[in-house]
């Protein structure tokens, strides 16, 4: 199986929540990931490290 079939909205949401982001930010970024294949650059609530998830 390739990544596009195994990495859907739930996977992206859990991954982003695991990075200490708020539920609203996680839901928004997971939706972007499913639609575009890229979350875009964003910061989490704990550090100012830039995060981006791509297919």
N, C-alpha and C positions, 0 to 999 in steps of 0.2 A: 504494500500500500504506500502511496506517496503522501507527502505532507498535507496536500490540499484536502484529502479525504479524512485524515485523522486529526487535523488541527482546525477545528471549527470555532464557533462563537464561545462555547463553554470553555474550551481549552484556553483561548485567548483571555477570557474574563478571569479565569482562575490564575493564569500566569501573571496578569497585571495586578490582581488583588494580592498575590503573593509578594509583589514588589512594594507593598504598603501604600497603594493608591486607594482613593475613596471609591465606594461602590458606583457612584455616578460617573466618575472618570473612567473606571474600569469598563462599565457598560458601553460608554461612548467609544472608547478606543477599541474594544472588542468588535463593535459594529463596524468601525472603519476597517479593521483587519479583515473582516469577512467580505465587505464590499470591494475594497481596493487592494487587499493583500498587503497593506502597510498601515501601521498605526500612526505614523508621523512621529516626530520627536516630541517628547514631553518629559516632565520631571515628576518624581514621586513626592510624597509628603514628608519623608524622612531626610532625604539628601537632595542635593541639587545636581545629581548625576543625570545626564541626558539619557533617556531610554527610547528605543525604537525596536519594534518587532516587525519583521518582514517575512514573506514567503520565499 
